[in-house]
Amino acid sequence: METYLNLMLVRFGLMAAGLVVLALVVFGVALALKRRGRLDQARRYADPAARAALRYAARRLTDGPNRGGGRR
């Protein structure tokens, strides 16, 4: 049982470290875009994709993962 708990702790640590690295990369990209004056342009390009992702997530939460006519 102790081995299993250690593996779960390592797994959680790796996931948390991955999220921290991802956040740092996103922050670095945003900072570089802001310094070059292209952050507004990047926002205009990313806005439709972000809206579509939010609509998908909202639809997924309301319908549930096994409902709907999704492609498989």
N, C-alpha and C positions, 0 to 999 in steps of 0.2 A: 504494500500500500504506500509506503514511503517513497518508493521509486516512482510510482505513478504521480504522486503529488509533486515530486521534484520535476518530472517531465512537464506537468501542467504549469508549474511556476516558470520554467524555462520558456515554454511556449508563450505564456503571457508576456514575459520580458521581451522576447523577440518581436511580438506584435506591437508592444508599446514603443520599442525602439524604432521599428519601421514607421510608425505613425509620426514620431518625432522627426525622423529624417525627412519624411514626406512634407511635413509642415515647414521645415527649414528650407527645403528646395522650393516650395511654392513661395515662401517669403522672399527668397533670393531672386527668383524670377520677377516677382512683382516689384522689388526694389530696383532691379536692373531696368525694367520697363519704365518705371517712374523717372529714373535718372535720364533716360533717353527721350522722355516726353511722349512715349507711346502707350502709356497705361490706358488712356481713354479709348484709343483705337482698339486695344486688346479687349477692353470691356465690351465694346460694341460687337466684336466678333464672338465673344464668349457668352453674351447674354442670351441669345436664342438657344444655345446648347444647355445652359443652366436651367432655363425655363422648361425645356423639354424633359430634362432629367427630374426636375421637381414634379412635373405633371405625371411622369411615369411612376415616381415613388409614391405620390399621393394615390394614384390609381391602384397601385400594388397594395397599399395599406388598406384601402377601403374594400377592394375586391377579394383580397387574400391571394396567396400564391397559387392555389389550385383552381381558381375560378377564371372565367373569361376565355376568350378564344385565342390565347397566345400561341405563337408558333413554337414548335419544339424540334 
